[in-house]
Amino acid sequence: MYFDVASTAPLHPVARQALTAALDEGWADPARLYRSGRQARMLLDAARETVAEVLGARADEISFTASGTQAVHLGMLGALAGNRRRGSHLVHSAVEHSSVLHTAERWASPRPESGGETAGDPVTVVPVDRYGRVSPEAFAAALRPDTALAVLQSANHEVGTVQPVAEVAERCGDVPLLVDAAQSAGRVDVPAGWSLLAASAHKWGGPAGVGVLAVRKGVRYASPLPADERERGRVPGYVNVPAIVAAAASLRAVRAEAERENARLHALVERIRAAVPRLVPEVEVVGDPVRRLPHLVTFSCLYVDGEVLLTELDRAGFAVSSGSSCTSSTLTPSHVLAAMGVLTEGNVRVSLPFGAAEADVERFLAVLPGVVAGVRAPLGLDLPAPAGAGEPEAAPEAAPAPGPAAGLVIDALGKRCPLPVIELAKRIGDVPPGGTVAVLADDEAARLDIPAWCGMRGQEYLGEAPAADYGADRGAAYLVRRTA
């Protein structure tokens, strides 16, 4: 069962048909004036018109790129270059796609041509709440007179939370706003107020290798790449007409299907959101429960390595993904989950394709508890029964650290997610109620997961203390008071 369309959707049947036909009719260079070239140009223009109609743009505002990532890169760098007279300040939310973060990192880096002596340009990151949603007021507060570009996704790729784009756009005023619509294009209406927009065909069932960059008329834009006569000078290189035709055809078909499918997928996701906390102990469902994409749900499981869990689910016949990077391959927590302040370990993202069957969802819910229990079994933990349906309560606010005194010190230095939390769960019973445990850890995920664990298990998180207070030369000490 393929439940990972947030990564890439299967090729839509309409895309397959259009691609086959366009390979015969649209293979020539659309810039040439002979008959086959004119035929390719007609197909390209028709595809551009279709994409523009679905996205709420003009055809001459649409350019095709090699990917959604390239669309983001070119959109950001082109808008920043075009607005240099205004300033160089960049604003984006803390939960943007990595393509935005990497571009912002490059923008903020010292200029290589200066030998690293000239500082980079200013970047402001706007925080989000526990649901992964940015506050329009906080976003507006981050804007400055020299802000050249603001960036905000339409919906989050890891947890499905829909962002208040229209409200943010209203507060941006004349500051251009780039909206990354990769996860929402074709599924829901494009939000109003964007100045630039990026999307990716393989997310909606088109072929890989086609991205969309839309730039509103009047928005200052200067290509960051050498000049090229194609795609209005924004995207250099030869265009893949057959793939673009297939992408446009599938976008129109998917948008028509979405009117019918969204309500059905929304109900299936609601079933997963309600059932998982009842079926599996120590689980946190993350993301906004109301303002979210209809097909996507994410939850995190305590004491579970995400990579192991995904592998076991794959063996059981389910292709799902993880919003968390806290695996043995990267050793770092997801920046999205970290920004939200939620549990990062054992993360599972389920994104249902069009046509997903209710029986398949029920089978997933039947298999999941056994898979999670099997992964946890070697740990020997005494887990409570599932707490029931509903959203988990937020972790309590951290109180000031009480100092180095602790009844028990757990040395988890050098151990990676989720081992520090597992050690804490195993040994907190070694101190009496009211006693304090200090967990020494140098894994960055512990800073997020230990407070989340305390919130889920009803323990009191006391904050951090210097690891040196406990004789350690690295990491930090995370202090927990046993409540019962």
Backbone torsions as a table, in degrees:
resi	resn	phi	psi	omega
1	MET	NA	120.8	-177.3
2	TYR	-91.9	107.1	-178.9
3	PHE	-119.4	48.0	-176.4
4	ASP	-140.8	45.1	-179.6
5	VAL	-72.5	-14.1	174.7
6	ALA	-66.0	-25.3	174.2
7	SER	-81.5	-54.5	175.2
8	THR	-163.2	140.6	-179.2
9	ALA	-93.2	148.1	174.8
10	PRO	-59.0	151.1	-179.9
11	LEU	-61.8	124.6	-178.8
12	HIS	-67.9	142.7	178.9
13	PRO	-55.1	-37.1	178.4
14	VAL	-65.1	-37.9	177.4
15	ALA	-64.0	-40.6	179.5
16	ARG	-62.1	-44.7	-179.7
17	GLN	-64.8	-45.6	-178.7
18	ALA	-65.1	-38.4	180.0
19	LEU	-63.8	-43.9	179.9
20	THR	-61.2	-44.9	-179.7
21	ALA	-66.6	-41.3	-177.2
22	ALA	-70.1	-25.9	176.2
23	LEU	-64.1	-29.3	178.2
24	ASP	-84.7	-35.7	-171.5
25	GLU	-104.2	-20.7	-172.0
26	GLY	-121.5	30.0	-174.9
27	TRP	-81.5	-19.3	-172.6
28	ALA	-79.0	172.1	179.7
29	ASP	-75.6	117.1	-177.6
30	PRO	-70.0	-6.8	178.2
31	ALA	-88.4	-5.3	-177.5
32	ARG	-94.8	156.7	-172.6
33	LEU	-96.7	-7.3	178.2
34	TYR	-73.8	172.0	-167.6
35	ARG	-57.7	-48.9	-178.0
36	SER	-66.3	-32.5	176.2
37	GLY	-68.2	-41.7	177.8
38	ARG	-64.4	-35.7	178.4
39	GLN	-64.4	-43.6	177.6
40	ALA	-63.6	-39.2	179.8
41	ARG	-64.5	-38.5	178.6
42	MET	-63.5	-41.8	178.5
43	LEU	-65.7	-41.3	179.5
44	LEU	-64.7	-42.8	180.0
45	ASP	-65.2	-39.7	178.9
46	ALA	-65.1	-40.1	177.6
47	ALA	-63.9	-40.2	179.7
48	ARG	-63.8	-41.2	178.2
49	GLU	-62.4	-41.3	-178.9
50	THR	-65.1	-47.7	-179.7
51	VAL	-62.8	-41.7	179.7
52	ALA	-61.6	-41.5	-179.7
53	GLU	-62.8	-44.9	-179.1
54	VAL	-66.8	-38.4	-176.4
55	LEU	-86.7	-3.5	179.8
56	GLY	72.2	42.0	-178.4
57	ALA	-130.1	174.4	171.5
58	ARG	-89.0	151.6	-178.6
59	ALA	-60.2	-37.1	-178.2
60	ASP	-77.4	-0.4	174.2
61	GLU	-93.9	-7.6	-174.4
62	ILE	-98.2	128.6	170.3
63	SER	-125.4	147.2	179.9
64	PHE	-102.4	135.2	-179.0
65	THR	-117.4	-178.1	-179.5
66	ALA	-84.1	-11.6	-179.6
67	SER	-172.8	167.7	173.2
68	GLY	-66.0	-36.1	177.7
69	THR	-61.6	-45.0	178.3
70	GLN	-64.4	-35.7	177.9
71	ALA	-61.8	-42.0	177.7
72	VAL	-64.8	-47.8	-179.4
73	HIS	-57.6	-50.5	-177.5
74	LEU	-67.7	-39.9	180.0
75	GLY	-62.2	-46.5	-179.6
76	MET	-66.1	-52.7	-175.9
77	LEU	-66.2	-36.8	178.7
78	GLY	-67.9	-40.2	178.5
79	ALA	-70.1	-39.8	177.8
80	LEU	-64.0	-41.4	178.3
81	ALA	-67.1	-38.6	-178.8
82	GLY	-70.2	-20.9	-177.6
83	ASN	-110.1	26.0	-177.9
84	ARG	-61.0	-32.2	179.5
85	ARG	-66.0	-30.9	179.3
86	ARG	-73.7	-38.6	-178.6
87	GLY	155.7	-165.7	-177.3
88	SER	-136.2	10.1	-178.0
89	HIS	-75.8	133.5	-179.5
90	LEU	-117.7	136.9	178.3
91	VAL	-124.9	134.3	173.8
92	HIS	-150.5	163.0	179.2
93	SER	-80.0	164.6	-177.3
94	ALA	-76.1	-8.7	-173.8
95	VAL	-116.4	21.7	179.1
96	GLU	-67.5	162.3	175.5
97	HIS	-61.2	155.0	-178.0
98	SER	-59.3	-27.1	178.1
99	SER	-62.2	-35.8	176.0
100	VAL	-71.2	-45.0	-177.7
101	LEU	-62.8	-41.4	-179.0
102	HIS	-67.0	-38.8	177.0
103	THR	-65.6	-42.3	178.2
104	ALA	-64.0	-38.3	178.0
105	GLU	-62.7	-42.5	177.5
106	ARG	-64.4	-40.2	-178.8
107	TRP	-63.7	-36.9	-177.2
108	ALA	-84.6	-8.8	-176.6
109	SER	-76.6	151.8	174.9
110	PRO	-56.8	144.1	-177.3
111	ARG	-67.8	122.5	-179.0
112	PRO	-63.9	-30.3	-178.7
113	GLU	-68.9	-17.1	178.5
114	SER	-95.5	7.5	-177.6
115	GLY	71.7	22.6	179.0
116	GLY	82.3	5.0	-177.0
117	GLU	-85.5	-27.0	-179.8
118	THR	-90.1	126.9	-178.3
119	ALA	-65.9	155.3	176.6
120	GLY	-75.7	-177.9	-177.8
121	ASP	-86.5	154.4	-174.1
122	PRO	-73.2	140.8	178.6
123	VAL	-133.3	133.1	176.1
124	THR	-116.4	129.8	179.1
125	VAL	-104.9	123.7	-177.7
126	VAL	-91.9	126.1	-178.8
127	PRO	-71.3	168.3	178.0
128	VAL	-124.5	168.6	177.4
129	ASP	-87.6	-173.1	-175.5
130	ARG	-66.1	-17.5	176.6
131	TYR	-91.1	-4.0	-179.4
132	GLY	86.7	17.6	-175.9
133	ARG	-104.9	136.3	178.7
134	VAL	-85.0	148.0	175.6
135	SER	-87.8	126.9	176.7
136	PRO	-56.9	-35.7	179.3
137	GLU	-66.6	-42.7	178.4
138	ALA	-65.5	-37.8	178.8
139	PHE	-65.2	-43.3	179.6
140	ALA	-63.5	-37.0	-179.6
141	ALA	-66.3	-23.5	-179.4
142	ALA	-80.6	-15.8	-178.7
143	LEU	-72.8	148.5	-179.1
144	ARG	-133.5	166.1	176.8
145	PRO	-58.4	-26.6	-178.5
146	ASP	-100.1	15.3	178.8
147	THR	-70.5	121.4	-177.9
148	ALA	-95.4	-23.9	-176.8
149	LEU	-160.0	140.4	170.4
150	ALA	-118.0	144.6	-177.9
151	VAL	-129.8	131.2	177.4
152	LEU	-149.4	129.8	177.6
153	GLN	-71.4	153.9	176.1
154	SER	-76.2	-37.2	177.6
155	ALA	-153.7	145.8	-174.5
156	ASN	-75.4	139.2	-176.3
157	HIS	-77.4	-18.2	-177.9
158	GLU	-99.9	-36.9	-175.3
159	VAL	-121.4	-6.1	174.0
160	GLY	83.3	-0.2	-178.9
161	THR	-62.8	129.5	178.6
162	VAL	-86.6	130.8	-177.3
163	GLN	-89.2	151.9	179.6
164	PRO	-79.6	66.3	-172.7
165	VAL	-62.2	-45.9	-176.8
166	ALA	-61.6	-40.7	179.3
167	GLU	-66.7	-40.7	178.3
168	VAL	-66.1	-42.1	-179.3
169	ALA	-60.3	-39.3	179.1
170	GLU	-62.2	-37.7	-179.2
171	ARG	-79.0	-19.9	179.7
172	CYS	-70.7	-24.7	-179.9
173	GLY	62.9	-121.8	-178.8
174	ASP	-92.1	7.8	173.9
175	VAL	-78.5	123.1	-179.2
176	PRO	-63.4	140.2	-179.3
177	LEU	-117.7	118.5	174.2
178	LEU	-93.1	126.7	-179.8
179	VAL	-111.2	121.9	174.1
180	ASP	-86.7	104.9	-176.2
181	ALA	-104.7	24.6	-175.3
182	ALA	-58.9	-40.5	-175.8
183	GLN	-82.4	-18.6	-173.0
184	SER	-110.2	-22.4	-175.5
185	ALA	-58.3	128.1	-178.8
186	GLY	91.9	-24.8	-177.9
187	ARG	-95.5	-42.6	179.7
188	VAL	-132.7	168.1	179.8
189	ASP	-61.5	143.5	176.0
190	VAL	-70.7	130.4	-178.6
191	PRO	-66.1	152.8	-179.1
192	ALA	-81.3	158.1	170.4
193	GLY	99.2	-1.2	-176.3
194	TRP	-75.8	151.3	173.9
195	SER	-102.7	-38.8	173.6
196	LEU	-132.6	149.4	-177.7
197	LEU	-141.4	139.2	178.4
198	ALA	-122.8	143.7	178.5
199	ALA	-150.2	167.8	-175.1
200	SER	-139.1	126.3	-172.2
201	ALA	-64.6	-35.9	-174.9
202	HIS	-70.6	-11.1	176.1
203	LYS	-77.5	-25.8	-178.7
204	TRP	-107.0	7.2	178.0
205	GLY	103.4	9.2	172.4
206	GLY	-86.8	177.4	179.1
207	PRO	-71.7	148.9	173.8
208	ALA	-66.2	153.8	177.9
209	GLY	95.2	11.1	176.5
210	VAL	-129.8	119.6	173.1
211	GLY	-118.7	167.4	-179.7
212	VAL	-127.8	131.2	171.6
213	LEU	-122.7	118.0	177.5
214	ALA	-110.2	131.7	179.3
215	VAL	-126.9	115.6	-179.3
216	ARG	-60.1	145.5	173.2
217	LYS	-58.3	134.6	179.4
218	GLY	95.2	-13.8	177.5
219	VAL	-79.2	127.4	179.6
220	ARG	-68.5	126.3	-177.3
221	TYR	-145.5	131.4	176.4
222	ALA	-130.3	119.7	-176.7
223	SER	-57.8	131.0	178.0
224	PRO	-80.2	-1.7	-177.7
225	LEU	-112.8	164.7	177.1
226	PRO	-55.8	150.9	-175.3
227	ALA	-61.4	144.7	176.8
228	ASP	-148.8	144.2	-175.4
229	GLU	-79.0	-12.0	-176.1
230	ARG	-87.2	156.6	176.9
231	GLU	47.5	47.4	176.0
232	ARG	56.5	27.8	177.2
233	GLY	76.9	4.1	-177.2
234	ARG	-88.7	-32.5	-174.3
235	VAL	-131.3	109.2	-179.1
236	PRO	-75.8	156.2	173.9
237	GLY	105.4	165.1	-177.5
238	TYR	-70.5	137.0	-179.5
239	VAL	-88.9	145.2	178.6
240	ASN	-91.7	87.0	-173.5
241	VAL	-60.0	-47.9	-179.9
242	PRO	-58.2	-41.8	-179.9
243	ALA	-67.6	-37.9	178.9
244	ILE	-66.4	-40.9	177.0
245	VAL	-61.0	-43.7	178.7
246	ALA	-65.1	-38.9	178.9
247	ALA	-63.4	-44.1	-179.9
248	ALA	-66.0	-42.1	-179.8
249	ALA	-63.5	-42.2	-179.5
250	SER	-70.7	-34.0	177.8
251	LEU	-62.4	-43.5	178.8
252	ARG	-65.4	-40.9	-179.5
253	ALA	-66.9	-43.4	-179.6
254	VAL	-64.9	-40.5	-179.5
255	ARG	-64.5	-36.6	177.6
256	ALA	-67.4	-38.8	179.3
257	GLU	-70.7	-30.1	-175.1
258	ALA	-61.0	-32.4	179.6
259	GLU	-57.7	-34.6	-178.8
260	ARG	-91.5	-37.9	-170.7
261	GLU	-81.0	-30.0	-173.2
262	ASN	-59.1	-42.5	-179.2
263	ALA	-64.9	-38.8	-179.4
264	ARG	-69.1	-43.9	178.8
265	LEU	-67.0	-35.7	177.9
266	HIS	-59.7	-41.9	179.3
267	ALA	-65.9	-39.0	178.5
268	LEU	-66.3	-40.1	177.8
269	VAL	-66.6	-38.6	176.1
270	GLU	-60.3	-38.0	177.4
271	ARG	-61.4	-42.9	179.4
272	ILE	-67.4	-44.8	-178.6
273	ARG	-59.6	-38.8	-178.5
274	ALA	-79.3	-34.5	-171.9
275	ALA	-81.7	-38.1	-173.7
276	VAL	-58.0	-46.4	178.6
277	PRO	-64.9	-24.0	177.6
278	ARG	-79.3	-30.6	-172.7
279	LEU	-92.7	-28.1	-173.7
280	VAL	-124.2	124.2	177.0
281	PRO	-71.3	153.1	174.7
282	GLU	58.4	55.6	179.6
283	VAL	-126.0	141.0	176.0
284	GLU	-120.9	118.0	174.1
285	VAL	-83.5	128.3	-172.8
286	VAL	-116.5	164.8	-177.7
287	GLY	95.2	163.0	-178.8
288	ASP	-69.0	125.8	-178.1
289	PRO	-73.3	-15.3	-175.8
290	VAL	-114.9	-56.4	-176.8
291	ARG	-89.0	83.3	-173.2
292	ARG	-148.3	165.2	173.2
293	LEU	-67.0	146.5	-173.4
294	PRO	-72.9	-15.8	-169.6
295	HIS	-113.0	3.0	-168.9
296	LEU	-125.5	136.4	175.8
297	VAL	-143.2	141.9	-178.3
298	THR	-132.4	137.8	175.7
299	PHE	-142.5	155.7	-178.3
300	SER	-122.2	139.5	-177.1
301	CYS	-112.8	126.0	175.4
302	LEU	-62.6	150.0	172.1
303	TYR	64.9	24.5	-176.0
304	VAL	-131.0	132.4	171.2
305	ASP	-77.6	125.0	-175.6
306	GLY	-58.9	-39.7	-178.3
307	GLU	-66.1	-40.3	177.9
308	VAL	-64.2	-43.3	-178.9
309	LEU	-62.9	-43.2	178.9
310	LEU	-64.5	-36.8	178.7
311	THR	-65.0	-42.4	179.9
312	GLU	-68.4	-37.3	176.2
313	LEU	-66.4	-35.1	176.2
314	ASP	-63.5	-41.0	177.3
315	ARG	-64.0	-28.4	178.5
316	ALA	-83.7	-3.1	175.0
317	GLY	102.3	18.0	-177.9
318	PHE	-124.1	122.3	176.5
319	ALA	-94.9	102.8	176.5
320	VAL	-125.4	173.6	-178.0
321	SER	-126.3	-176.1	179.9
322	SER	-132.6	132.4	173.9
323	GLY	-77.6	-8.1	-176.8
324	SER	-102.5	141.3	174.1
325	SER	-98.1	11.7	-176.6
326	CYS	-80.2	72.8	-179.0
327	THR	-129.9	173.5	-178.1
328	SER	-66.8	-15.3	-177.7
329	SER	-84.8	-29.2	-176.1
330	THR	-117.7	-28.7	177.8
331	LEU	62.6	19.9	177.2
332	THR	-130.0	144.3	179.0
333	PRO	-75.2	158.7	176.8
334	SER	-61.5	132.6	178.8
335	HIS	-67.2	-28.6	178.6
336	VAL	-69.2	-52.0	-179.8
337	LEU	-64.3	-35.5	177.8
338	ALA	-64.9	-42.6	179.4
339	ALA	-64.8	-31.4	178.7
340	MET	-78.0	-19.4	-178.0
341	GLY	73.6	31.5	-179.6
342	VAL	-111.3	173.6	-179.9
343	LEU	-60.3	130.9	-178.1
344	THR	-102.0	-17.6	-173.9
345	GLU	-85.7	155.0	176.1
346	GLY	57.0	40.3	-173.4
347	ASN	-84.8	135.6	178.4
348	VAL	-128.3	127.0	174.7
349	ARG	-111.6	120.6	177.3
350	VAL	-108.3	120.9	177.2
351	SER	-128.5	114.4	-170.0
352	LEU	-84.8	137.1	177.1
353	PRO	-80.0	162.1	170.6
354	PHE	-56.6	135.5	-179.8
355	GLY	87.6	1.7	178.2
356	ALA	-56.1	134.2	-175.5
357	ALA	-90.1	145.7	176.9
358	GLU	-60.3	-36.8	-179.8
359	ALA	-63.0	-35.2	178.5
360	ASP	-68.0	-39.2	176.9
361	VAL	-64.7	-42.2	179.1
362	GLU	-64.8	-36.1	177.4
363	ARG	-66.9	-38.9	176.2
364	PHE	-60.1	-44.8	179.9
365	LEU	-66.9	-28.4	177.6
366	ALA	-75.4	-33.1	-176.6
367	VAL	-83.7	-35.9	-171.7
368	LEU	-54.4	-48.8	-177.4
369	PRO	-58.1	-40.7	179.5
370	GLY	-68.0	-36.8	179.3
371	VAL	-66.0	-47.2	179.9
372	VAL	-63.5	-42.6	179.2
373	ALA	-62.4	-37.8	179.0
374	GLY	-65.9	-37.2	178.0
375	VAL	-69.1	-36.3	-178.2
376	ARG	-81.0	-21.2	-171.4
377	ALA	-52.3	-44.8	-178.1
378	PRO	-64.0	-13.9	-176.3
379	LEU	-78.0	-23.8	179.8
380	GLY	67.6	32.6	-178.9
381	LEU	-86.1	145.2	175.0
382	ASP	-93.5	94.2	-174.2
383	LEU	-93.0	142.0	175.5
384	PRO	-72.6	164.3	175.8
385	ALA	-66.8	154.4	177.2
386	PRO	-53.9	141.9	-172.8
387	ALA	-80.5	-9.3	-179.2
388	GLY	109.0	178.1	-175.2
389	ALA	-73.7	168.7	176.2
390	GLY	109.6	165.6	-179.2
391	GLU	-76.3	138.3	176.5
392	PRO	-65.7	150.3	177.9
393	GLU	-72.5	150.3	178.6
394	ALA	-69.0	149.8	177.8
395	ALA	-63.3	143.7	-179.8
396	PRO	-65.1	154.2	177.6
397	GLU	-63.9	140.6	-178.3
398	ALA	-71.1	133.7	174.4
399	ALA	-87.2	163.5	178.5
400	PRO	-59.0	142.1	-179.7
401	ALA	-62.6	136.9	-175.4
402	PRO	-81.9	2.3	-177.1
403	GLY	103.4	-177.0	-171.6
404	PRO	-72.8	-15.6	-176.0
405	ALA	-63.4	128.0	177.7
406	ALA	-152.7	140.3	-179.5
407	GLY	-72.8	-24.1	-178.0
408	LEU	-145.3	134.8	175.9
409	VAL	-116.2	123.5	179.0
410	ILE	-106.0	118.8	179.5
411	ASP	-89.6	101.1	177.0
412	ALA	-111.7	21.8	178.6
413	LEU	-62.8	135.5	-179.6
414	GLY	83.0	-3.1	179.7
415	LYS	-100.3	137.6	-173.9
416	ARG	-100.5	161.8	176.2
417	CYS	-47.6	129.8	6.2
418	PRO	-103.2	22.0	-171.9
419	LEU	-62.3	-39.6	177.9
420	PRO	-58.6	-40.6	179.0
421	VAL	-68.7	-37.4	178.4
422	ILE	-62.7	-43.8	178.2
423	GLU	-62.3	-39.5	178.1
424	LEU	-63.9	-44.1	-178.9
425	ALA	-64.0	-36.1	-178.8
426	LYS	-70.2	-33.1	-166.7
427	ARG	-113.4	-2.0	-178.8
428	ILE	-64.9	-25.1	176.7
429	GLY	-69.7	-8.4	178.6
430	ASP	-78.0	-10.1	175.5
431	VAL	-112.5	149.7	-179.6
432	PRO	-73.2	162.8	174.5
433	PRO	-53.7	133.0	-175.1
434	GLY	93.6	-13.6	178.8
435	GLY	-75.9	160.9	-175.1
436	THR	-115.5	140.0	176.4
437	VAL	-117.2	134.2	173.7
438	ALA	-110.8	122.9	178.6
439	VAL	-104.6	115.5	176.3
440	LEU	-87.4	120.8	-177.7
441	ALA	-148.4	145.8	175.7
442	ASP	-117.6	9.0	174.2
443	ASP	-85.9	126.8	-175.6
444	GLU	-60.2	-29.4	-179.1
445	ALA	-65.0	-24.7	-179.6
446	ALA	-61.9	-32.2	179.7
447	ARG	-62.6	-26.3	179.8
448	LEU	-96.9	-40.8	-170.1
449	ASP	-79.9	-31.6	179.9
450	ILE	-67.3	-46.1	173.7
451	PRO	-60.8	-38.1	178.8
452	ALA	-64.3	-40.8	177.5
453	TRP	-60.5	-43.3	179.6
454	CYS	-60.6	-42.1	178.9
455	GLY	-64.1	-37.6	-178.7
456	MET	-76.7	-29.9	-176.6
457	ARG	-102.0	3.5	177.4
458	GLY	71.7	23.9	176.4
459	GLN	-97.0	164.2	-175.6
460	GLU	-101.9	118.5	177.3
461	TYR	-87.7	125.1	-174.3
462	LEU	-99.6	-8.2	179.2
463	GLY	107.5	-166.4	-177.1
464	GLU	-104.9	155.1	171.8
465	ALA	-136.5	157.6	178.5
466	PRO	-60.8	135.4	178.7
467	ALA	-62.7	-28.1	-179.8
468	ALA	-62.5	-25.0	178.1
469	ASP	-64.0	-18.1	-178.4
470	TYR	-116.1	18.0	174.7
471	GLY	83.0	11.8	-179.7
472	ALA	-98.4	148.7	-177.8
473	ASP	-101.4	6.8	178.5
474	ARG	-157.9	170.6	177.4
475	GLY	76.2	-156.2	-180.0
476	ALA	-145.0	163.0	175.2
477	ALA	-105.8	123.5	180.0
478	TYR	-104.6	121.6	-169.6
479	LEU	-103.7	131.3	-177.4
480	VAL	-131.8	133.0	174.8
481	ARG	-103.4	127.9	177.8
482	ARG	-72.7	127.0	-178.4
483	THR	-92.6	-28.7	-178.7
484	ALA	-159.2	NA	NA
